[in-house]
Amino acid sequence: MVSHGVSISPDSKYAFISVEGIGGEPGTMDVIDIKNAKKVASVDMGKQAGGIIFWKME
C-alpha cells in the first residue's frame, strides 16, 4: 500500500490519511488523533482509492 494524501480536520484534532491499494487490494483511510498520536479508526475504501480532502465540519 502507498500513502496518498493527508488532510487535517478544521479543529486540528484529527489527521485523515488515504492509503492507496495496489492491484486488487482495497485502499484504506486511517484516522489519527493528533494530540495522542494514535490511530482511532481505519476504513476500507474501493480499489485504487487515492487522495483525500476534508469538506466541512459542523
PDBQT receptor file of N, H, CA, C and O in Angstrom, charges set to zero:
ATOM      1  N   MET A   1       0.839  -1.180   0.000  1.00  0.00    +0.000 N 
ATOM      2  CA  MET A   1       0.000   0.000   0.000  1.00  0.00    +0.000 C 
ATOM      3  C   MET A   1       0.881   1.240   0.000  1.00  0.00    +0.000 C 
ATOM      4  O   MET A   1       2.021   1.227   0.465  1.00  0.00    +0.000 OA
ATOM      5  N   VAL A   2       0.305   2.315  -0.542  1.00  0.00    +0.000 N 
ATOM      6  H   VAL A   2      -0.620   2.325  -0.920  1.00  0.00    +0.000 HD
ATOM      7  CA  VAL A   2       1.045   3.556  -0.709  1.00  0.00    +0.000 C 
ATOM      8  C   VAL A   2       0.261   4.708  -0.084  1.00  0.00    +0.000 C 
ATOM      9  O   VAL A   2      -0.885   4.948  -0.466  1.00  0.00    +0.000 OA
ATOM     10  N   SER A   3       0.861   5.426   0.873  1.00  0.00    +0.000 N 
ATOM     11  H   SER A   3       1.791   5.231   1.183  1.00  0.00    +0.000 HD
ATOM     12  CA  SER A   3       0.208   6.623   1.419  1.00  0.00    +0.000 C 
ATOM     13  C   SER A   3       0.016   7.606   0.283  1.00  0.00    +0.000 C 
ATOM     14  O   SER A   3       0.917   7.818  -0.529  1.00  0.00    +0.000 OA
ATOM     15  N   HIS A   4      -1.183   8.215   0.231  1.00  0.00    +0.000 N 
ATOM     16  H   HIS A   4      -1.914   8.043   0.890  1.00  0.00    +0.000 HD
ATOM     17  CA  HIS A   4      -1.517   9.009  -0.935  1.00  0.00    +0.000 C 
ATOM     18  C   HIS A   4      -1.859  10.443  -0.604  1.00  0.00    +0.000 C 
ATOM     19  O   HIS A   4      -1.598  11.329  -1.418  1.00  0.00    +0.000 OA
ATOM     20  N   GLY A   5      -2.428  10.708   0.550  1.00  0.00    +0.000 N 
ATOM     21  H   GLY A   5      -2.639   9.989   1.212  1.00  0.00    +0.000 HD
ATOM     22  CA  GLY A   5      -2.811  12.062   0.896  1.00  0.00    +0.000 C 
ATOM     23  C   GLY A   5      -3.097  12.194   2.375  1.00  0.00    +0.000 C 
ATOM     24  O   GLY A   5      -3.406  11.217   3.057  1.00  0.00    +0.000 OA
ATOM     25  N   VAL A   6      -2.987  13.429   2.862  1.00  0.00    +0.000 N 
ATOM     26  H   VAL A   6      -2.736  14.223   2.308  1.00  0.00    +0.000 HD
ATOM     27  CA  VAL A   6      -3.271  13.719   4.271  1.00  0.00    +0.000 C 
ATOM     28  C   VAL A   6      -4.123  14.981   4.318  1.00  0.00    +0.000 C 
ATOM     29  O   VAL A   6      -3.853  15.954   3.614  1.00  0.00    +0.000 OA
ATOM     30  N   SER A   7      -5.149  14.950   5.151  1.00  0.00    +0.000 N 
ATOM     31  H   SER A   7      -5.368  14.160   5.723  1.00  0.00    +0.000 HD
ATOM     32  CA  SER A   7      -5.974  16.124   5.383  1.00  0.00    +0.000 C 
ATOM     33  C   SER A   7      -6.181  16.248   6.888  1.00  0.00    +0.000 C 
ATOM     34  O   SER A   7      -6.377  15.249   7.580  1.00  0.00    +0.000 OA
ATOM     35  N   ILE A   8      -6.136  17.478   7.387  1.00  0.00    +0.000 N 
ATOM     36  H   ILE A   8      -5.977  18.289   6.825  1.00  0.00    +0.000 HD
ATOM     37  CA  ILE A   8      -6.300  17.744   8.814  1.00  0.00    +0.000 C 
ATOM     38  C   ILE A   8      -7.686  18.351   9.040  1.00  0.00    +0.000 C 
ATOM     39  O   ILE A   8      -8.109  19.231   8.290  1.00  0.00    +0.000 OA
ATOM     40  N   SER A   9      -8.390  17.884  10.070  1.00  0.00    +0.000 N 
ATOM     41  H   SER A   9      -8.046  17.169  10.680  1.00  0.00    +0.000 HD
ATOM     42  CA  SER A   9      -9.709  18.439  10.379  1.00  0.00    +0.000 C 
ATOM     43  C   SER A   9      -9.573  19.919  10.746  1.00  0.00    +0.000 C 
ATOM     44  O   SER A   9      -8.531  20.333  11.254  1.00  0.00    +0.000 OA
ATOM     45  N   PRO A  10     -10.620  20.724  10.493  1.00  0.00    +0.000 N 
ATOM     46  CA  PRO A  10     -10.547  22.160  10.794  1.00  0.00    +0.000 C 
ATOM     47  C   PRO A  10     -10.222  22.474  12.249  1.00  0.00    +0.000 C 
ATOM     48  O   PRO A  10      -9.663  23.531  12.540  1.00  0.00    +0.000 OA
ATOM     49  N   ASP A  11     -10.563  21.570  13.169  1.00  0.00    +0.000 N 
ATOM     50  H   ASP A  11     -11.018  20.711  12.932  1.00  0.00    +0.000 HD
ATOM     51  CA  ASP A  11     -10.253  21.806  14.578  1.00  0.00    +0.000 C 
ATOM     52  C   ASP A  11      -8.856  21.297  14.959  1.00  0.00    +0.000 C 
ATOM     53  O   ASP A  11      -8.460  21.359  16.123  1.00  0.00    +0.000 OA
ATOM     54  N   SER A  12      -8.119  20.797  13.969  1.00  0.00    +0.000 N 
ATOM     55  H   SER A  12      -8.441  20.746  13.023  1.00  0.00    +0.000 HD
ATOM     56  CA  SER A  12      -6.740  20.307  14.141  1.00  0.00    +0.000 C 
ATOM     57  C   SER A  12      -6.617  19.129  15.103  1.00  0.00    +0.000 C 
ATOM     58  O   SER A  12      -5.533  18.879  15.630  1.00  0.00    +0.000 OA
ATOM     59  N   LYS A  13      -7.709  18.402  15.341  1.00  0.00    +0.000 N 
ATOM     60  H   LYS A  13      -8.589  18.605  14.913  1.00  0.00    +0.000 HD
ATOM     61  CA  LYS A  13      -7.662  17.262  16.253  1.00  0.00    +0.000 C 
ATOM     62  C   LYS A  13      -7.322  15.954  15.550  1.00  0.00    +0.000 C 
ATOM     63  O   LYS A  13      -6.743  15.055  16.160  1.00  0.00    +0.000 OA
ATOM     64  N   TYR A  14      -7.678  15.838  14.270  1.00  0.00    +0.000 N 
ATOM     65  H   TYR A  14      -8.149  16.568  13.774  1.00  0.00    +0.000 HD
ATOM     66  CA  TYR A  14      -7.517  14.568  13.558  1.00  0.00    +0.000 C 
ATOM     67  C   TYR A  14      -6.827  14.748  12.219  1.00  0.00    +0.000 C 
ATOM     68  O   TYR A  14      -7.002  15.755  11.534  1.00  0.00    +0.000 OA
ATOM     69  N   ALA A  15      -6.037  13.741  11.867  1.00  0.00    +0.000 N 
ATOM     70  H   ALA A  15      -5.895  12.923  12.425  1.00  0.00    +0.000 HD
ATOM     71  CA  ALA A  15      -5.447  13.651  10.537  1.00  0.00    +0.000 C 
ATOM     72  C   ALA A  15      -6.107  12.483   9.829  1.00  0.00    +0.000 C 
ATOM     73  O   ALA A  15      -6.250  11.403  10.402  1.00  0.00    +0.000 OA
ATOM     74  N   PHE A  16      -6.508  12.696   8.586  1.00  0.00    +0.000 N 
ATOM     75  H   PHE A  16      -6.391  13.573   8.120  1.00  0.00    +0.000 HD
ATOM     76  CA  PHE A  16      -7.121  11.667   7.762  1.00  0.00    +0.000 C 
ATOM     77  C   PHE A  16      -6.120  11.311   6.672  1.00  0.00    +0.000 C 
ATOM     78  O   PHE A  16      -5.730  12.173   5.884  1.00  0.00    +0.000 OA
ATOM     79  N   ILE A  17      -5.704  10.064   6.621  1.00  0.00    +0.000 N 
ATOM     80  H   ILE A  17      -6.020   9.364   7.261  1.00  0.00    +0.000 HD
ATOM     81  CA  ILE A  17      -4.654   9.639   5.703  1.00  0.00    +0.000 C 
ATOM     82  C   ILE A  17      -5.218   8.605   4.746  1.00  0.00    +0.000 C 
ATOM     83  O   ILE A  17      -5.712   7.559   5.167  1.00  0.00    +0.000 OA
ATOM     84  N   SER A  18      -5.141   8.905   3.443  1.00  0.00    +0.000 N 
ATOM     85  H   SER A  18      -4.740   9.755   3.101  1.00  0.00    +0.000 HD
ATOM     86  CA  SER A  18      -5.591   7.923   2.460  1.00  0.00    +0.000 C 
ATOM     87  C   SER A  18      -4.404   7.047   2.078  1.00  0.00    +0.000 C 
ATOM     88  O   SER A  18      -3.288   7.525   1.874  1.00  0.00    +0.000 OA
ATOM     89  N   VAL A  19      -4.681   5.759   1.989  1.00  0.00    +0.000 N 
ATOM     90  H   VAL A  19      -5.588   5.371   2.155  1.00  0.00    +0.000 HD
ATOM     91  CA  VAL A  19      -3.660   4.780   1.637  1.00  0.00    +0.000 C 
ATOM     92  C   VAL A  19      -4.191   4.018   0.419  1.00  0.00    +0.000 C 
ATOM     93  O   VAL A  19      -5.182   3.294   0.515  1.00  0.00    +0.000 OA
ATOM     94  N   GLU A  20      -3.527   4.188  -0.718  1.00  0.00    +0.000 N 
ATOM     95  H   GLU A  20      -2.722   4.777  -0.796  1.00  0.00    +0.000 HD
ATOM     96  CA  GLU A  20      -3.977   3.574  -1.963  1.00  0.00    +0.000 C 
ATOM     97  C   GLU A  20      -3.661   2.088  -1.979  1.00  0.00    +0.000 C 
ATOM     98  O   GLU A  20      -2.547   1.682  -1.650  1.00  0.00    +0.000 OA
ATOM     99  N   GLY A  21      -4.648   1.272  -2.363  1.00  0.00    +0.000 N 
ATOM    100  H   GLY A  21      -5.553   1.602  -2.630  1.00  0.00    +0.000 HD
ATOM    101  CA  GLY A  21      -4.420  -0.165  -2.514  1.00  0.00    +0.000 C 
ATOM    102  C   GLY A  21      -3.635  -0.432  -3.789  1.00  0.00    +0.000 C 
ATOM    103  O   GLY A  21      -3.677   0.365  -4.727  1.00  0.00    +0.000 OA
ATOM    104  N   ILE A  22      -2.936  -1.524  -3.826  1.00  0.00    +0.000 N 
ATOM    105  H   ILE A  22      -2.902  -2.171  -3.065  1.00  0.00    +0.000 HD
ATOM    106  CA  ILE A  22      -2.171  -1.942  -5.000  1.00  0.00    +0.000 C 
ATOM    107  C   ILE A  22      -2.916  -3.092  -5.673  1.00  0.00    +0.000 C 
ATOM    108  O   ILE A  22      -3.314  -4.050  -5.010  1.00  0.00    +0.000 OA
ATOM    109  N   GLY A  23      -3.103  -2.996  -6.985  1.00  0.00    +0.000 N 
ATOM    110  H   GLY A  23      -2.780  -2.218  -7.523  1.00  0.00    +0.000 HD
ATOM    111  CA  GLY A  23      -3.783  -4.067  -7.710  1.00  0.00    +0.000 C 
ATOM    112  C   GLY A  23      -5.190  -4.265  -7.204  1.00  0.00    +0.000 C 
ATOM    113  O   GLY A  23      -5.985  -3.325  -7.219  1.00  0.00    +0.000 OA
ATOM    114  N   GLY A  24      -5.522  -5.467  -6.754  1.00  0.00    +0.000 N 
ATOM    115  H   GLY A  24      -4.876  -6.231  -6.742  1.00  0.00    +0.000 HD
ATOM    116  CA  GLY A  24      -6.856  -5.787  -6.279  1.00  0.00    +0.000 C 
ATOM    117  C   GLY A  24      -7.106  -5.457  -4.821  1.00  0.00    +0.000 C 
ATOM    118  O   GLY A  24      -8.222  -5.646  -4.336  1.00  0.00    +0.000 OA
ATOM    119  N   GLU A  25      -6.096  -4.968  -4.102  1.00  0.00    +0.000 N 
ATOM    120  H   GLU A  25      -5.190  -4.814  -4.495  1.00  0.00    +0.000 HD
ATOM    121  CA  GLU A  25      -6.270  -4.646  -2.681  1.00  0.00    +0.000 C 
ATOM    122  C   GLU A  25      -7.099  -3.386  -2.518  1.00  0.00    +0.000 C 
ATOM    123  O   GLU A  25      -6.931  -2.436  -3.282  1.00  0.00    +0.000 OA
ATOM    124  N   PRO A  26      -8.005  -3.358  -1.521  1.00  0.00    +0.000 N 
ATOM    125  CA  PRO A  26      -8.745  -2.119  -1.275  1.00  0.00    +0.000 C 
ATOM    126  C   PRO A  26      -7.829  -1.072  -0.653  1.00  0.00    +0.000 C 
ATOM    127  O   PRO A  26      -6.861  -1.404   0.031  1.00  0.00    +0.000 OA
ATOM    128  N   GLY A  27      -8.142   0.182  -0.898  1.00  0.00    +0.000 N 
ATOM    129  H   GLY A  27      -8.927   0.452  -1.454  1.00  0.00    +0.000 HD
ATOM    130  CA  GLY A  27      -7.442   1.261  -0.210  1.00  0.00    +0.000 C 
ATOM    131  C   GLY A  27      -8.044   1.410   1.181  1.00  0.00    +0.000 C 
ATOM    132  O   GLY A  27      -9.066   0.798   1.489  1.00  0.00    +0.000 OA
ATOM    133  N   THR A  28      -7.419   2.211   2.008  1.00  0.00    +0.000 N 
ATOM    134  H   THR A  28      -6.588   2.708   1.759  1.00  0.00    +0.000 HD
ATOM    135  CA  THR A  28      -7.964   2.478   3.340  1.00  0.00    +0.000 C 
ATOM    136  C   THR A  28      -7.859   3.956   3.652  1.00  0.00    +0.000 C 
ATOM    137  O   THR A  28      -7.111   4.689   3.006  1.00  0.00    +0.000 OA
ATOM    138  N   MET A  29      -8.615   4.385   4.647  1.00  0.00    +0.000 N 
ATOM    139  H   MET A  29      -9.223   3.789   5.172  1.00  0.00    +0.000 HD
ATOM    140  CA  MET A  29      -8.465   5.714   5.201  1.00  0.00    +0.000 C 
ATOM    141  C   MET A  29      -8.236   5.520   6.689  1.00  0.00    +0.000 C 
ATOM    142  O   MET A  29      -9.074   4.944   7.382  1.00  0.00    +0.000 OA
ATOM    143  N   ASP A  30      -7.112   5.997   7.177  1.00  0.00    +0.000 N 
ATOM    144  H   ASP A  30      -6.431   6.465   6.614  1.00  0.00    +0.000 HD
ATOM    145  CA  ASP A  30      -6.804   5.928   8.598  1.00  0.00    +0.000 C 
ATOM    146  C   ASP A  30      -7.098   7.283   9.224  1.00  0.00    +0.000 C 
ATOM    147  O   ASP A  30      -6.839   8.321   8.615  1.00  0.00    +0.000 OA
ATOM    148  N   VAL A  31      -7.635   7.277  10.435  1.00  0.00    +0.000 N 
ATOM    149  H   VAL A  31      -7.845   6.434  10.930  1.00  0.00    +0.000 HD
ATOM    150  CA  VAL A  31      -7.909   8.500  11.184  1.00  0.00    +0.000 C 
ATOM    151  C   VAL A  31      -6.996   8.497  12.404  1.00  0.00    +0.000 C 
ATOM    152  O   VAL A  31      -7.013   7.563  13.204  1.00  0.00    +0.000 OA
ATOM    153  N   ILE A  32      -6.202   9.552  12.534  1.00  0.00    +0.000 N 
ATOM    154  H   ILE A  32      -6.188  10.312  11.884  1.00  0.00    +0.000 HD
ATOM    155  CA  ILE A  32      -5.212   9.661  13.609  1.00  0.00    +0.000 C 
ATOM    156  C   ILE A  32      -5.602  10.785  14.567  1.00  0.00    +0.000 C 
ATOM    157  O   ILE A  32      -5.867  11.907  14.137  1.00  0.00    +0.000 OA
ATOM    158  N   ASP A  33      -5.637  10.484  15.858  1.00  0.00    +0.000 N 
ATOM    159  H   ASP A  33      -5.422   9.572  16.208  1.00  0.00    +0.000 HD
ATOM    160  CA  ASP A  33      -5.802  11.501  16.901  1.00  0.00    +0.000 C 
ATOM    161  C   ASP A  33      -4.436  12.168  17.036  1.00  0.00    +0.000 C 
ATOM    162  O   ASP A  33      -3.488  11.554  17.527  1.00  0.00    +0.000 OA
ATOM    163  N   ILE A  34      -4.335  13.410  16.604  1.00  0.00    +0.000 N 
ATOM    164  H   ILE A  34      -5.104  13.909  16.204  1.00  0.00    +0.000 HD
ATOM    165  CA  ILE A  34      -3.034  14.087  16.544  1.00  0.00    +0.000 C 
ATOM    166  C   ILE A  34      -2.431  14.279  17.933  1.00  0.00    +0.000 C 
ATOM    167  O   ILE A  34      -1.244  14.015  18.126  1.00  0.00    +0.000 OA
ATOM    168  N   LYS A  35      -3.224  14.736  18.904  1.00  0.00    +0.000 N 
ATOM    169  H   LYS A  35      -4.188  14.951  18.747  1.00  0.00    +0.000 HD
ATOM    170  CA  LYS A  35      -2.710  15.006  20.249  1.00  0.00    +0.000 C 
ATOM    171  C   LYS A  35      -2.083  13.758  20.873  1.00  0.00    +0.000 C 
ATOM    172  O   LYS A  35      -1.026  13.834  21.499  1.00  0.00    +0.000 OA
ATOM    173  N   ASN A  36      -2.746  12.604  20.697  1.00  0.00    +0.000 N 
ATOM    174  H   ASN A  36      -3.605  12.542  20.189  1.00  0.00    +0.000 HD
ATOM    175  CA  ASN A  36      -2.270  11.372  21.325  1.00  0.00    +0.000 C 
ATOM    176  C   ASN A  36      -1.434  10.494  20.394  1.00  0.00    +0.000 C 
ATOM    177  O   ASN A  36      -0.924   9.452  20.806  1.00  0.00    +0.000 OA
ATOM    178  N   ALA A  37      -1.297  10.922  19.137  1.00  0.00    +0.000 N 
ATOM    179  H   ALA A  37      -1.711  11.769  18.802  1.00  0.00    +0.000 HD
ATOM    180  CA  ALA A  37      -0.531  10.171  18.129  1.00  0.00    +0.000 C 
ATOM    181  C   ALA A  37      -0.981   8.705  18.056  1.00  0.00    +0.000 C 
ATOM    182  O   ALA A  37      -0.161   7.787  18.022  1.00  0.00    +0.000 OA
ATOM    183  N   LYS A  38      -2.307   8.513  18.034  1.00  0.00    +0.000 N 
ATOM    184  H   LYS A  38      -2.973   9.259  18.062  1.00  0.00    +0.000 HD
ATOM    185  CA  LYS A  38      -2.885   7.161  17.994  1.00  0.00    +0.000 C 
ATOM    186  C   LYS A  38      -3.865   7.049  16.836  1.00  0.00    +0.000 C 
ATOM    187  O   LYS A  38      -4.604   7.990  16.548  1.00  0.00    +0.000 OA
ATOM    188  N   LYS A  39      -3.871   5.893  16.167  1.00  0.00    +0.000 N 
ATOM    189  H   LYS A  39      -3.270   5.128  16.401  1.00  0.00    +0.000 HD
ATOM    190  CA  LYS A  39      -4.873   5.625  15.150  1.00  0.00    +0.000 C 
ATOM    191  C   LYS A  39      -6.177   5.288  15.849  1.00  0.00    +0.000 C 
ATOM    192  O   LYS A  39      -6.227   4.373  16.671  1.00  0.00    +0.000 OA
ATOM    193  N   VAL A  40      -7.248   6.033  15.523  1.00  0.00    +0.000 N 
ATOM    194  H   VAL A  40      -7.208   6.776  14.856  1.00  0.00    +0.000 HD
ATOM    195  CA  VAL A  40      -8.532   5.826  16.181  1.00  0.00    +0.000 C 
ATOM    196  C   VAL A  40      -9.540   5.125  15.282  1.00  0.00    +0.000 C 
ATOM    197  O   VAL A  40     -10.563   4.641  15.765  1.00  0.00    +0.000 OA
ATOM    198  N   ALA A  41      -9.267   5.063  13.977  1.00  0.00    +0.000 N 
ATOM    199  H   ALA A  41      -8.436   5.457  13.585  1.00  0.00    +0.000 HD
ATOM    200  CA  ALA A  41     -10.184   4.382  13.059  1.00  0.00    +0.000 C 
ATOM    201  C   ALA A  41      -9.460   4.055  11.762  1.00  0.00    +0.000 C 
ATOM    202  O   ALA A  41      -8.468   4.689  11.403  1.00  0.00    +0.000 OA
ATOM    203  N   SER A  42      -9.978   3.058  11.076  1.00  0.00    +0.000 N 
ATOM    204  H   SER A  42     -10.784   2.543  11.367  1.00  0.00    +0.000 HD
ATOM    205  CA  SER A  42      -9.477   2.680   9.762  1.00  0.00    +0.000 C 
ATOM    206  C   SER A  42     -10.660   2.154   8.964  1.00  0.00    +0.000 C 
ATOM    207  O   SER A  42     -11.406   1.299   9.442  1.00  0.00    +0.000 OA
ATOM    208  N   VAL A  43     -10.832   2.662   7.752  1.00  0.00    +0.000 N 
ATOM    209  H   VAL A  43     -10.226   3.357   7.364  1.00  0.00    +0.000 HD
ATOM    210  CA  VAL A  43     -11.974   2.306   6.922  1.00  0.00    +0.000 C 
ATOM    211  C   VAL A  43     -11.470   1.802   5.574  1.00  0.00    +0.000 C 
ATOM    212  O   VAL A  43     -10.657   2.460   4.925  1.00  0.00    +0.000 OA
ATOM    213  N   ASP A  44     -11.957   0.627   5.152  1.00  0.00    +0.000 N 
ATOM    214  H   ASP A  44     -12.618   0.092   5.680  1.00  0.00    +0.000 HD
ATOM    215  CA  ASP A  44     -11.606   0.140   3.818  1.00  0.00    +0.000 C 
ATOM    216  C   ASP A  44     -12.315   0.980   2.768  1.00  0.00    +0.000 C 
ATOM    217  O   ASP A  44     -13.480   1.343   2.932  1.00  0.00    +0.000 OA
ATOM    218  N   MET A  45     -11.606   1.285   1.692  1.00  0.00    +0.000 N 
ATOM    219  H   MET A  45     -10.660   0.990   1.559  1.00  0.00    +0.000 HD
ATOM    220  CA  MET A  45     -12.149   2.063   0.574  1.00  0.00    +0.000 C 
ATOM    221  C   MET A  45     -12.167   1.173  -0.663  1.00  0.00    +0.000 C 
ATOM    222  O   MET A  45     -11.766   0.011  -0.596  1.00  0.00    +0.000 OA
ATOM    223  N   GLY A  46     -12.617   1.696  -1.763  1.00  0.00    +0.000 N 
ATOM    224  H   GLY A  46     -12.942   2.640  -1.818  1.00  0.00    +0.000 HD
ATOM    225  CA  GLY A  46     -12.644   0.950  -3.011  1.00  0.00    +0.000 C 
ATOM    226  C   GLY A  46     -11.248   0.724  -3.571  1.00  0.00    +0.000 C 
ATOM    227  O   GLY A  46     -10.275   1.314  -3.101  1.00  0.00    +0.000 OA
ATOM    228  N   LYS A  47     -11.162  -0.128  -4.572  1.00  0.00    +0.000 N 
ATOM    229  H   LYS A  47     -11.952  -0.607  -4.954  1.00  0.00    +0.000 HD
ATOM    230  CA  LYS A  47      -9.877  -0.412  -5.225  1.00  0.00    +0.000 C 
ATOM    231  C   LYS A  47      -9.320   0.860  -5.857  1.00  0.00    +0.000 C 
ATOM    232  O   LYS A  47     -10.057   1.665  -6.428  1.00  0.00    +0.000 OA
ATOM    233  N   GLN A  48      -8.019   1.021  -5.741  1.00  0.00    +0.000 N 
ATOM    234  H   GLN A  48      -7.421   0.367  -5.277  1.00  0.00    +0.000 HD
ATOM    235  CA  GLN A  48      -7.299   2.152  -6.321  1.00  0.00    +0.000 C 
ATOM    236  C   GLN A  48      -7.749   3.508  -5.765  1.00  0.00    +0.000 C 
ATOM    237  O   GLN A  48      -7.514   4.536  -6.399  1.00  0.00    +0.000 OA
ATOM    238  N   ALA A  49      -8.391   3.525  -4.593  1.00  0.00    +0.000 N 
ATOM    239  H   ALA A  49      -8.582   2.690  -4.079  1.00  0.00    +0.000 HD
ATOM    240  CA  ALA A  49      -8.779   4.797  -3.977  1.00  0.00    +0.000 C 
ATOM    241  C   ALA A  49      -7.516   5.558  -3.591  1.00  0.00    +0.000 C 
ATOM    242  O   ALA A  49      -6.590   4.978  -3.024  1.00  0.00    +0.000 OA
ATOM    243  N   GLY A  50      -7.475   6.822  -3.889  1.00  0.00    +0.000 N 
ATOM    244  H   GLY A  50      -8.228   7.293  -4.349  1.00  0.00    +0.000 HD
ATOM    245  CA  GLY A  50      -6.299   7.616  -3.544  1.00  0.00    +0.000 C 
ATOM    246  C   GLY A  50      -6.663   9.083  -3.396  1.00  0.00    +0.000 C 
ATOM    247  O   GLY A  50      -7.583   9.562  -4.058  1.00  0.00    +0.000 OA
ATOM    248  N   GLY A  51      -5.961   9.793  -2.547  1.00  0.00    +0.000 N 
ATOM    249  H   GLY A  51      -5.213   9.404  -2.009  1.00  0.00    +0.000 HD
ATOM    250  CA  GLY A  51      -6.213  11.197  -2.298  1.00  0.00    +0.000 C 
ATOM    251  C   GLY A  51      -7.332  11.392  -1.293  1.00  0.00    +0.000 C 
ATOM    252  O   GLY A  51      -8.153  10.499  -1.085  1.00  0.00    +0.000 OA
ATOM    253  N   ILE A  52      -7.361  12.560  -0.671  1.00  0.00    +0.000 N 
ATOM    254  H   ILE A  52      -6.694  13.285  -0.840  1.00  0.00    +0.000 HD
ATOM    255  CA  ILE A  52      -8.392  12.854   0.328  1.00  0.00    +0.000 C 
ATOM    256  C   ILE A  52      -8.507  14.365   0.470  1.00  0.00    +0.000 C 
ATOM    257  O   ILE A  52      -7.531  15.098   0.307  1.00  0.00    +0.000 OA
ATOM    258  N   ILE A  53      -9.701  14.809   0.772  1.00  0.00    +0.000 N 
ATOM    259  H   ILE A  53     -10.494  14.214   0.905  1.00  0.00    +0.000 HD
ATOM    260  CA  ILE A  53      -9.944  16.228   1.073  1.00  0.00    +0.000 C 
ATOM    261  C   ILE A  53     -10.978  16.282   2.198  1.00  0.00    +0.000 C 
ATOM    262  O   ILE A  53     -11.895  15.463   2.235  1.00  0.00    +0.000 OA
ATOM    263  N   PHE A  54     -10.838  17.213   3.088  1.00  0.00    +0.000 N 
ATOM    264  H   PHE A  54     -10.093  17.878   3.059  1.00  0.00    +0.000 HD
ATOM    265  CA  PHE A  54     -11.806  17.390   4.167  1.00  0.00    +0.000 C 
ATOM    266  C   PHE A  54     -12.776  18.459   3.717  1.00  0.00    +0.000 C 
ATOM    267  O   PHE A  54     -12.379  19.601   3.486  1.00  0.00    +0.000 OA
ATOM    268  N   TRP A  55     -14.049  18.103   3.591  1.00  0.00    +0.000 N 
ATOM    269  H   TRP A  55     -14.372  17.175   3.779  1.00  0.00    +0.000 HD
ATOM    270  CA  TRP A  55     -15.028  19.034   3.036  1.00  0.00    +0.000 C 
ATOM    271  C   TRP A  55     -15.457  20.070   4.061  1.00  0.00    +0.000 C 
ATOM    272  O   TRP A  55     -15.171  21.253   3.881  1.00  0.00    +0.000 OA
ATOM    273  N   LYS A  56     -16.128  19.667   5.124  1.00  0.00    +0.000 N 
ATOM    274  H   LYS A  56     -16.360  18.705   5.270  1.00  0.00    +0.000 HD
ATOM    275  CA  LYS A  56     -16.524  20.609   6.163  1.00  0.00    +0.000 C 
ATOM    276  C   LYS A  56     -16.915  19.875   7.429  1.00  0.00    +0.000 C 
ATOM    277  O   LYS A  56     -17.098  18.658   7.428  1.00  0.00    +0.000 OA
ATOM    278  N   MET A  57     -17.039  20.623   8.499  1.00  0.00    +0.000 N 
ATOM    279  H   MET A  57     -16.890  21.612   8.500  1.00  0.00    +0.000 HD
ATOM    280  CA  MET A  57     -17.375  20.039   9.792  1.00  0.00    +0.000 C 
ATOM    281  C   MET A  57     -18.389  20.945  10.456  1.00  0.00    +0.000 C 
ATOM    282  O   MET A  57     -18.221  22.164  10.480  1.00  0.00    +0.000 OA
ATOM    283  N   GLU A  58     -19.454  20.345  11.000  1.00  0.00    +0.000 N 
ATOM    284  H   GLU A  58     -19.591  19.355  10.980  1.00  0.00    +0.000 HD
ATOM    285  CA  GLU A  58     -20.482  21.162  11.644  1.00  0.00    +0.000 C 
ATOM    286  C   GLU A  58     -20.583  20.843  13.102  1.00  0.00    +0.000 C 
ATOM    287  O   GLU A  58     -21.398  21.435  13.809  1.00  0.00    +0.000 OA
TER     288      GLU A  58
